[in-house]
Amino acid sequence: TFDLVPHLKNHPMYQYVTAARRAIDYFETQPWADADRIGCVGVSYGGWVALILAGVDDRVKCVTTGVSAGVAEFTAGRGAQPLRSEPMDQRSLWLAHYEPLAHAARTRAGVFFQLSTNDLFFWLNGAARNLAAFPGETGWILRPNSNHGAGGGQDIPDTAAPAFMRHLLADGPPLPRVTDLRASDDGTSFTWKA
């Protein structure tokens, strides 16, 4: 017989996060690993895994995601598909445990998003909402005219996320903060102060 009762272990995200936690367990047994400097990188759906991992495991000190930002309400990506396809009685269970935003407030890690401005899966309003919910240090970089890392925009070197990780994990300098960001009325030009 099949067990149709909602259960947390019946979702792949449970397995992914558990596997990542077991990897951290293993790293901590290695002489080359520094348990006080554990970072996590996730791209696309892996970004959801990384964000949830940081929310349930305080050993993670820093998370960077590539083209992933969480917040199921503002995404068409694979991570949010259960919200639209799970039976109604399972949606609240899913949102409470497998939505990165549900873990944001208890995340102690610093969080950095690398996002595409024209991403079909992870939308900027969801990223802004998620980033605002993290209590620790946060940052993000936007790839203009790019769609989920599939090109179409200006090629920007990926130096910001590694610099963010060096800042949090290896006492590197903080990233400059952009203030007073302004867009022209037609949206074709921007000015800011750093």
N, C-alpha and C positions, 0 to 999 in steps of 0.2 A: 504494500500500500504506500501511497505517497502522503507525506506530511504537508498539508496545505496551511497549517497554522503559521502565521507570521513569526519569523525568528531571525535575529540579527545575523546569525551565521549562514543564512540562506542567500546572502548577497555577496557578489564577488568582492566588493569593497572591503568587507570584513577580512577576506583572505589576503588581499593586497596589503592592507595595513598591518595585519598580523605578520606577514612575511617580512615586511620592512622592519618591524620591531625585532624580529628574530635576527635579522641582519645586524642591527645595532648591538644586540646581545653578543653576537659573534665578534664584531669589531672590538668590543670592550675587552675581550680576552686576548687580543693581539698586542704584542709589545710596542708596535709602531703606532697604535691608535691612542689618541688623547680624548678621553671620555668627556672632557669639558669643552671640546671643540667639534661637536658633531653637527654637520650641516646636511641639508637634504635639497636635492634639485629634482623637479618634476616638470615634464613637458606635456601639454595638453591634458589628457585624462590623468596622466601621472602627476600633474600639478594638484589635482584634487586629492590624490593619495598623499602627496607631500603635506598639503595643508591639514588634512585630517590627522595624519601621523603627528604633526607638531602639536595638534590640539589634544592628543591623548597621551603623548609621551614627552615629558619635560626634558628628556636627554637631548632632544633636538633644539639647538640654539639658534639656527638660522635656516630659513627656507627661501629658495628662489624658484619661481615658476616661469616657464616659457609658454606663452600663449594659453594661459589658464588662469582663472581668477575665482572660480567658485560662484556661488549664489545662483541656485537652480532657476529661480524666477527670471533671471536675466541671461539665460544661455540656451542655445539649441544643441549643445554638445552632448556627447555620449554620457557624461556624468549625470545629466538631468533627465535622460530618457525614462528612468524608473518613475520619476514624478508624474510623467504623462501616461505611463503604461501599467504601473502597479495597481492592483485592486485598491479601491478607495480606502478600505480599512487598513491597508499597509502604508499608505502615503505618509501619515503622521509619524510612524515608526521610522520610515526612510529619512524624512526631513530631520528628525531629531538626532540621527546617527550618521548619515552619509552625505549631508549637506555641509560643505566646509564652513559656511557662516555659523552653523550651530556650534562649532568648536572655537570660533575666533576669540571670544571673550576670555577663554581659559588658556589660550596659546601664549606661551612665554617666549617663544622664538621671535627673532626679527623676521620680517617678511618683505620680500621684494618681488614685484611682478614685472615681467617683460611682456608687453602686450602689442597687438596689432590694431591700428585704428579702425580698420575695415573688417575685423574678424567676424566671420559668419557664425561662430560658435560661442565665443565669450565676449560679451558686450561691455563697453566701458562703464556704463551706469552700474552694472553689477560689480565690476572691479572696484569702483569708487566706494560702493556700499560695503563691500567686504573689507577693503583696506582700512576704512574708517573704524571697523569693529575690532581690529587688533590692538591690544593695549601697548605693545612694545614698539620698537623702532620699525618704520616701514618706508618703502620707497617704490617707485615704478618708473619705467621708461616706455615710451610709446613709439612704435615703428610706423611712421606716416604712410598712408596709402597701401598698407600691407594687409593680407588676409591670412590669418592663422599660420603665419610663418611661411606661406607658400609663395612669397615674393610679391611682386607688383608694386613695391615701394622702394624707397631709398634704402640701400644696404648700409646699415649702421653696425659698426663693430660691437660685438657683445662684451664690452668691458665694464659696464655698469654693475651687472649682477656679480661678477667675480670681485669687483671692488667692494661691493656691499658685504659679501661674505668675508673678505679680508678684514674689513672694518670690525665686524662682529666676532669673528673667530680667531683673528690673528693680530688684534690691536692696531689695525690699519687706520688711516685717517677717514673721517666720515665723508659721505658724498656731499657735494654742494647742494643746498636747498634752493629750489626755485620759488621765488615769491612774486607777487604782483603780476601774475600771468594774465595777459589780455589778448583777446582775439579781435580782429577787425570785424566790422559789421557784415562783411561778405564772407568771412571765414577763410580768407586767403593769406592772411599774415598774422603773426603772433609776436608779442614782445613780452619780455620777462626780466626779472632781476635775479641774479644768483648770489 
